[in-house]
Amino acid sequence: MTNGKWFCAALLACAVIFPCAAPTPGQEKPAVKLELDLRDAPRRIYHSKMEFPVSAGPFTLVFPKWIPGEHAPTGAILDATGITMRADGKEIAWRRDEVDMYAFHTSIPAGVKSLEVTLDSLLPLDESPVGVPSASAKLAIVPWNLVVLYPANTKSDEVNFAASVRLPEGWKYATALQPLAGASAAGGSVAFETVSLTALVDSPLLAGAFLQIYDLAPGQQPAHRLNVAADSAAATAVSAEELKDFRQLVAETWALFGARHYRHYDFLLALSDHLQPNGLEHPQSSDNRAPEKMLLDPDSLEAFTDLLPHEFFHSWNGKYRRPAGLATANYQEPMKGGLLWVYEGLTQYYGVMLAARSGFWTPPQLREYLAATAAYLNDRPGRTWRDLEDTAISAQLLYGARAGGSAWRRSVDYYDESTLLWLEADTIIRRETRGQKSLDDFCRGFHGKEDGVIRVAPYTFEDVVAAMNSVAPYDWKKFFEERIHSHGPGAPLGGIENSGWKLTFTELFNDHERAIEETSRVMDLSFSLGFSVHAPGGEEGSSVVDVTPGSPAAKAGLAPGMKLVAVNGRRWSPESLREALRAGKTSKEPLQLLVENDDYFLTLAIDYHGGDRHPHLEAHGADVLSEIAKRRAPEVAR
């Protein structure tokens, strides 16, 4: 998953090994038959019908609760509706568990061999604490965990599903699942090979009226495809230069790892302004969601450039190698997220570096990204009470946290702050080995084994330390513990400094900040006045997103949720507010903000005269950063 989130070496000597997607011939257990009907997807409804092989007696089915990659009990149980159970054509009663809302109890009558269960998934239109949109009028993403139940107290590897899907007329689909050999697609329906529940949930399906498929490894095996569905045909177009960069990304991961843990790989990219931008990793595919014009608008592409590299890296780091606390047997067992600074943090670091190595970002763009990231983390007052590890342990709480108060509460900072942590580790390896080795060597040794094998190999903190020491002897245990338990002051900026740069501020707009502001329509003044605010217009227009405790704005009385009305007596706009900041450098008068707090208006005087401030990296030594970000694989042809 995209965003900022841990046990004994002896245990891993007999590491849990999860089987490959397909059941072993001759050992197949009876499969659950699953029929999914997407014809109502434009109305945000998925219909599923399951047939379970059963025998007489008590029987309990459960709805998936803990979803891999989401690091939280996010199973959308509230919108799992229309549940009915039938045996031999007769409806049978079921009862929800009074404690576990995800469990459904029934009793199978004597002589019954098959239980039919129907379920509807109602998709929300907007992001909510109980679910996110997965469909628009012209496309749909199917996370299979939304439409299945499975027998309680079973391992997801040991339950097999034979799935099929029926599409709206004229729609096409893409998925890592393999169509059943010889199966007909008549009536818009396609059947897939039988796989374990683990493999099914790890193989989302993308469908849409406008879907284009791009070959990212022409004439090579394994196959790599970019599948793009959007709300318009124009938005699915990938330019020749973008296609070249995507192909370079495939080449760069091979150069990095020297192994792949999939039979083929499918990037599923849904482009819609009606979905929440996000990404979710899987071994053989990734579920990526971004604004409709991501491939058409330079600012949107800049803002989401590292999304696909991040989720792709997860195939090795997260799906193949996984913290032991996240390697659970099924979707009801709670996950422990203490090592998310490795699972997500290392992935965030390489998502950024792979974006640069592949050509999506130029060296100046990479530096602007790192400057913006380092600056906001360096000013996080919340680090005085909450360390980085606690943001990882608390992931299941923080993912659903509102934006207001995040500077003091902290968010899932193990994504971005771990980028700085792993950059510092990379520079230390290079220094200690006099440039002979790097963090790439750690990745190759830790993630680049067993080429072609699809399994989960769990690890502990001790395993990470040992693997780092095998690359470059150092007190890595102390290094990591100091940084994940640090309360500051400031973020870990050693990697930026070791790589030949230092964080500085000027009035010149940071290019990455600017792209984020244009895409999100949120003006960020965290480094000057100390608050962020939605641009005018729309439902949230002009509302204050967050205020940094101790900042000039906080001292003046500004708070999240207030609405900005005027600046120095004039209706506010991003342009007028920045102009007032610049003018304030030569004025002794405080900046006046007229704000609305519920039904009341008040004027806040902010005594600030530092001007508009934006973060950048300034050279101060040998440029190691450009060496880290340079291409490793031969340049692919256009």
Secondary structure, DSSP 8 states (H G I E B T S, - for coil): --S-----HHHHTT------SS--TT-----EEEEEE-TTGGGTEEEEEEEEE--SEEEEEE---S-TTT-S----GGGEEEEEEEETTEE--EEE-SS-TTEEEEEE-TT--EEEEEEEEE--SS-BTTB---B-SSEEEE-GGGS--EETT--GGG-EEEEEEE--TT-EEEESS-B-TT---GGGEEEB--EEHHHHHTS-EEEESSEEEEESSTT-SS-EEEEEEESSSGGG---HHHHHHHHHHHHHHHHHHS--SSSSEEEEEEE-TTS--EEEE-SSEEEEEE-TTTTT-HHHHHHHTTHHHHHHHTTTBTTTEEEGGG--SSSSS----TTHHHHTHHHHHHHHHHHHHHTSS-HHHHHHHHHHHHHHHHT-GGGGT--HHHHHHTHHHHTT--STTHHHH--STTTHHHHHHHHHHHHHHHHHTTTS--HHHHHHHHHS-STT----EEE-HHHHHHHHHHHS-S-HHHHHHHHHS---SS---HHHHHTTEEEEEESS--HHHHHHHHHH-EEE-TTTTSEEEE-SSSTTTTBEEEE-TTSHHHHHT--TT-EEEEETTEE--HHHHHHHHHHGGG--S-EEEEEEETTEEEEEEE---S---EEEEEE-S--HHHHHHS--S-----
